[in-house]
Amino acid sequence: MATALAGTRIRRSAVRAALVRAGADWGLPRAVLTRARLRDLTPLQRSRLQSALASAAAELGGAGWLVLEAPFGGLAGRERAGARDHLVRTLARRGLGLVMSTADPVDAGVVGGRVTVLEKGQVADSGPFGAQLAAPRSNLAAGLAGVNVFSALARGGWISIGHSQVRARTELDGKLFVTIPTSAVRLAVDEFSAHLTSDAVFEAVVVGIHDRGEGVQLTLSPTDTEAGLALAADLFDFSAAAAHAAAARAAGEQDAGALDAGAGSAEAQAAGPDDDAPAWGILHPALGADVAAQLAVTGVGAHLFVEVDTAALRAYPVDRAPTALQ
């Protein structure tokens, strides 16, 4: 008997043989390929089954690549890494290419090749993924790189981002992409806080709060789009590096206090360590003395005052971005 595949009739025996070879490639017995129910398989078995079926279809259709949709869905940790490594090695051994969808940047980095980012049904960026992270054009790359990305215009030595008051000097001219690190956003509950030092302070509403890596971020929406920008901003940093920095500050303050006391400074001895030094995790002292106090004033719907450190702003011409779409 024969089976139809993409309009071509193929003998059933050829289909069975291709499935057996694919099963061997992906470590699956014939029973899993032909008789198992999906609900009875583990996530790893389902991942391997998807790859095996795509491999058999590629062989039977004479295709030079596999097409896989989120092949590592449901896998995490060592299982995901093992399945990904197996896929890469198997494709290399068989000389096959791959078209794959994924929402995981590590998948994109390990599998390699050209990465196309789709946002709102349109191509936002395309090219080597490392180049996309180095000069983000898409929200995905910007989020992974820890920056906000905007379209901007440079004229007369100034960069303008929309109608906002956030501006910076530049030698560039014309249309630009501008990135602002999430760590370059300063926050306060008081518009006239001493922690806000520029003239471009604007008011924003907290519209989201979420974990990111070892920290917490806020999503901010300006109350006046003629003045401010929609931004993601780091709120807390609970990384080991931040803990080391906090410990170093505390040790330095204690050493300074000891030196002052040894020199006969009664005032320094009484003052002790600097009580104003931020604790571990705190990035915006103007929001409160500790995490609990800051959480109380940064919930969704809260109004904050925002300043952007324009010294951290980076700009590059749209037509010279490493992954510029042609």
C-alpha positions as CSV (number, residue, x, y, z in Angstrom):
1,M,0.0,0.0,0.0
2,A,1.0,3.7,-0.4
3,T,0.8,6.8,1.7
4,A,0.3,10.3,0.4
5,L,3.0,12.8,1.6
6,A,2.8,16.4,0.3
7,G,1.0,15.2,-2.8
8,T,3.5,12.4,-3.4
9,R,2.5,8.8,-3.0
10,I,5.1,6.8,-0.9
11,R,5.0,3.1,-0.1
12,R,3.9,2.4,3.4
13,S,7.0,0.2,3.9
14,A,9.2,3.2,3.1
15,V,7.3,5.2,5.7
16,R,7.8,2.4,8.3
17,A,11.5,2.3,7.5
18,A,11.9,6.0,7.8
19,L,10.2,6.0,11.2
20,V,12.5,3.2,12.4
21,R,15.6,5.1,11.3
22,A,14.2,8.3,12.9
23,G,13.4,6.4,16.1
24,A,17.0,5.2,16.3
25,D,18.2,8.7,15.8
26,W,16.1,10.1,18.6
27,G,16.2,7.1,21.0
28,L,12.6,6.1,20.6
29,P,11.4,2.5,20.2
30,R,9.0,1.7,17.3
31,A,6.1,1.2,19.7
32,V,6.3,4.9,20.8
33,L,6.5,6.0,17.2
34,T,3.5,4.0,16.0
35,R,1.2,3.1,18.9
36,A,1.8,5.4,21.9
37,R,-0.7,7.9,23.0
38,L,0.6,11.4,23.6
39,R,-1.0,11.7,27.0
40,D,1.0,8.7,28.1
41,L,4.4,10.1,27.1
42,T,6.7,12.1,29.3
43,P,7.6,15.7,28.1
44,L,11.0,14.4,27.0
45,Q,9.4,11.6,25.0
46,R,7.0,14.0,23.4
47,S,9.9,16.3,22.4
48,R,11.8,13.4,20.9
49,L,8.7,12.2,19.1
50,Q,8.1,15.5,17.5
51,S,11.7,15.6,16.3
52,A,11.6,12.0,15.1
53,L,8.4,12.6,13.1
54,A,9.8,15.7,11.5
55,S,13.0,13.8,10.7
56,A,11.1,11.0,9.0
57,A,9.0,13.5,7.0
58,A,12.1,15.3,5.9
59,E,13.7,12.1,4.7
60,L,10.6,10.9,2.8
61,G,10.0,14.3,1.2
62,G,13.6,14.9,0.3
63,A,13.8,18.0,2.4
64,G,17.1,19.3,3.6
65,W,15.8,20.6,6.9
66,L,13.5,19.9,9.8
67,V,10.6,22.2,10.8
68,L,9.9,22.1,14.5
69,E,7.5,24.2,16.6
70,A,8.8,24.8,20.2
71,P,10.4,21.3,20.3
72,F,11.6,21.7,23.9
73,G,8.2,22.8,25.4
74,G,7.6,21.4,28.8
75,L,11.3,20.6,29.4
76,A,13.6,22.4,31.8
77,G,17.0,22.2,33.3
78,R,19.2,19.2,32.3
79,E,16.4,17.6,30.2
80,R,16.1,20.7,28.1
81,A,19.8,21.1,27.7
82,G,20.2,17.4,26.8
83,A,17.4,17.4,24.3
84,R,18.8,20.5,22.6
85,D,22.3,19.1,22.5
86,H,20.9,15.9,20.9
87,L,19.1,17.9,18.3
88,V,22.1,19.9,17.3
89,R,24.4,16.8,17.1
90,T,21.8,14.8,15.2
91,L,21.3,17.5,12.6
92,A,25.1,17.9,12.2
93,R,25.5,14.1,11.7
94,R,22.8,13.9,9.1
95,G,23.7,17.2,7.4
96,L,20.2,18.7,7.9
97,G,19.2,22.3,8.5
98,L,16.5,23.5,10.9
99,V,13.6,25.9,11.0
100,M,12.5,26.2,14.6
101,S,10.3,28.4,16.8
102,T,11.1,29.1,20.4
103,A,10.6,31.7,23.1
104,D,13.8,30.8,24.8
105,P,17.0,32.8,24.1
106,V,19.3,30.0,25.2
107,D,17.7,27.8,22.5
108,A,18.4,30.4,19.9
109,G,22.0,30.8,21.1
110,V,22.8,27.1,21.2
111,V,21.1,26.2,18.0
112,G,22.7,29.2,16.2
113,G,22.0,30.4,12.7
114,R,19.8,33.3,11.7
115,V,17.1,34.3,14.2
116,T,14.0,36.1,13.1
117,V,11.9,37.9,15.9
118,L,8.2,38.3,15.3
119,E,6.3,40.9,17.3
120,K,2.6,41.8,16.7
121,G,2.6,39.6,13.6
122,Q,5.5,41.4,11.9
123,V,9.2,40.9,11.6
124,A,10.9,43.1,14.2
125,D,14.4,41.9,13.6
126,S,16.4,39.2,11.8
127,G,20.0,38.1,11.9
128,P,22.6,36.6,14.3
129,F,21.1,36.7,17.8
130,G,24.2,38.0,19.4
131,A,24.1,41.0,17.0
132,Q,20.5,41.6,17.9
133,L,21.4,41.7,21.6
134,A,24.3,44.0,21.0
135,A,22.1,46.5,19.1
136,P,18.5,45.8,20.0
137,R,15.7,46.6,17.5
138,S,13.0,44.3,19.0
139,N,11.4,44.3,22.4
140,L,12.5,40.7,22.9
141,A,16.2,41.6,22.4
142,A,15.9,44.8,24.4
143,G,14.4,42.9,27.4
144,L,17.1,40.3,27.3
145,A,19.8,43.0,27.0
146,G,18.4,44.9,30.0
147,V,17.5,48.0,28.0
148,N,14.5,50.0,26.7
149,V,14.6,50.6,23.0
150,F,13.1,53.6,21.2
151,S,13.0,55.1,17.7
152,A,14.5,58.6,17.9
153,L,15.7,61.5,15.7
154,A,18.9,63.4,15.8
155,R,19.0,67.0,14.6
156,G,21.2,69.9,15.4
157,G,23.4,67.9,17.8
158,W,20.4,66.6,19.9
159,I,18.7,63.3,20.2
160,S,14.9,63.6,20.6
161,I,12.8,60.6,21.6
162,G,9.3,61.3,20.4
163,H,7.9,64.3,22.1
164,S,9.5,63.5,25.5
165,Q,11.7,65.8,27.5
166,V,14.4,63.1,27.6
167,R,17.2,64.4,25.3
168,A,20.9,63.9,24.9
169,R,23.8,65.4,22.9
170,T,25.1,63.5,19.8
171,E,27.2,63.8,16.8
172,L,24.9,61.6,14.8
173,D,22.2,62.8,12.4
174,G,18.9,61.4,11.2
175,K,16.8,58.4,12.3
176,L,18.2,56.4,15.2
177,F,17.6,53.6,17.6
178,V,18.2,54.6,21.2
179,T,18.6,52.2,24.1
180,I,18.2,53.2,27.8
181,P,19.3,50.6,30.3
182,T,16.7,49.6,32.9
183,S,19.4,50.4,35.5
184,A,19.7,54.0,34.2
185,V,16.2,55.0,35.5
186,R,16.0,56.8,38.8
187,L,12.8,56.7,40.9
188,A,11.4,58.8,43.7
189,V,8.0,59.5,45.3
190,D,8.8,63.2,45.6
191,E,9.3,65.3,42.5
192,F,11.9,67.4,44.3
193,S,13.9,64.6,45.8
194,A,17.6,65.2,46.2
195,H,18.1,61.9,44.3
196,L,16.6,63.5,41.1
197,T,19.1,66.0,39.7
198,S,18.1,66.8,36.1
199,D,15.5,69.1,34.7
200,A,13.8,66.3,32.8
201,V,11.9,64.7,35.7
202,F,8.5,63.3,34.7
203,E,5.6,61.6,36.4
204,A,4.7,58.1,35.6
205,V,2.2,55.4,36.7
206,V,3.3,51.9,37.7
207,V,1.4,49.6,35.3
208,G,3.3,46.4,36.0
209,I,5.7,44.7,38.4
210,H,7.6,41.5,37.6
211,D,10.6,39.4,38.5
212,R,13.6,39.6,36.1
213,G,16.6,37.4,36.8
214,E,17.8,38.2,40.3
215,G,15.8,41.4,40.6
216,V,12.4,43.0,40.3
217,Q,11.4,45.5,37.6
218,L,8.6,48.0,37.2
219,T,6.8,48.9,34.0
220,L,6.1,52.6,33.9
221,S,3.7,54.7,31.8
222,P,4.1,58.5,31.7
223,T,1.1,60.5,32.8
224,D,2.1,63.0,30.0
225,T,3.5,61.5,26.8
226,E,4.7,65.0,25.8
227,A,7.1,64.9,28.8
228,G,8.0,61.3,29.6
229,L,8.6,57.8,28.2
230,A,7.2,54.4,28.7
231,L,10.0,52.5,30.5
232,A,11.0,49.3,32.2
233,A,13.0,50.2,35.3
234,D,14.9,48.1,37.8
235,L,13.4,48.3,41.3
236,F,15.4,45.8,43.3
237,D,18.7,43.9,42.7
238,F,19.2,40.8,44.8
239,S,22.2,39.5,43.0
240,A,25.4,38.2,44.6
241,A,27.2,41.1,43.1
242,A,24.8,43.5,44.8
243,A,25.4,41.7,48.1
244,H,29.2,42.0,47.8
245,A,28.8,45.7,47.0
246,A,26.6,46.2,50.1
247,A,29.1,44.2,52.3
248,A,32.0,46.3,50.9
249,R,30.2,49.5,51.7
250,A,29.5,48.4,55.2
251,A,33.1,47.3,55.7
252,G,34.4,50.6,54.3
253,E,32.2,52.6,56.6
254,Q,33.3,50.6,59.7
255,D,37.0,51.1,58.8
256,A,36.4,54.8,58.3
257,G,34.7,55.0,61.6
258,A,37.6,53.2,63.3
259,L,40.1,55.5,61.8
260,D,38.2,58.6,62.9
261,A,37.8,57.2,66.4
262,G,41.5,56.4,66.6
263,A,42.3,60.0,65.6
264,G,40.2,61.2,68.5
265,S,37.0,62.0,66.6
266,A,34.3,61.6,69.2
267,E,31.6,62.7,66.8
268,A,32.6,60.1,64.2
269,Q,32.7,57.4,66.9
270,A,29.2,58.3,68.0
271,A,27.8,58.4,64.5
272,G,29.2,55.0,63.6
273,P,28.4,53.5,60.1
274,D,26.4,55.6,57.7
275,D,22.8,54.8,58.3
276,D,21.9,56.3,54.9
277,A,23.8,53.6,53.0
278,P,21.3,51.5,51.0
279,A,20.7,47.9,52.1
280,W,21.2,45.0,49.9
281,G,18.7,45.0,47.0
282,I,17.8,48.7,47.3
283,L,18.5,50.7,44.1
284,H,16.3,53.8,44.8
285,P,16.8,55.2,48.4
286,A,14.2,57.9,47.6
287,L,11.5,55.3,47.6
288,G,12.0,54.2,51.2
289,A,14.4,52.8,53.7
290,D,13.8,49.1,53.0
291,V,12.1,46.6,50.7
292,A,8.8,46.6,52.6
293,A,8.6,50.4,52.5
294,Q,9.4,50.5,48.8
295,L,6.8,47.8,47.9
296,A,4.2,49.9,49.8
297,V,4.7,52.8,47.4
298,T,5.4,51.0,44.1
299,G,2.3,48.9,43.6
300,V,0.3,48.9,40.3
301,G,-1.4,52.3,40.0
302,A,1.2,54.1,42.1
303,H,2.5,57.5,40.9
304,L,6.3,58.0,40.8
305,F,8.7,60.6,39.6
306,V,11.2,59.4,37.0
307,E,14.6,60.6,35.8
308,V,16.7,59.0,33.0
309,D,20.5,59.0,33.3
310,T,21.2,60.2,29.7
311,A,24.9,59.5,30.1
312,A,24.0,55.8,29.8
313,L,21.9,56.3,26.6
314,R,23.3,54.6,23.5
315,A,22.3,55.6,19.9
316,Y,22.9,54.0,16.5
317,P,21.6,54.9,13.1
318,V,18.6,52.8,11.9
319,D,20.2,52.0,8.5
320,R,23.5,50.9,10.1
321,A,22.2,48.7,12.9
322,P,24.0,45.3,12.7
323,T,20.8,43.5,11.8
324,A,19.1,46.3,9.8
325,L,16.2,44.9,7.8
326,Q,16.6,45.4,4.1
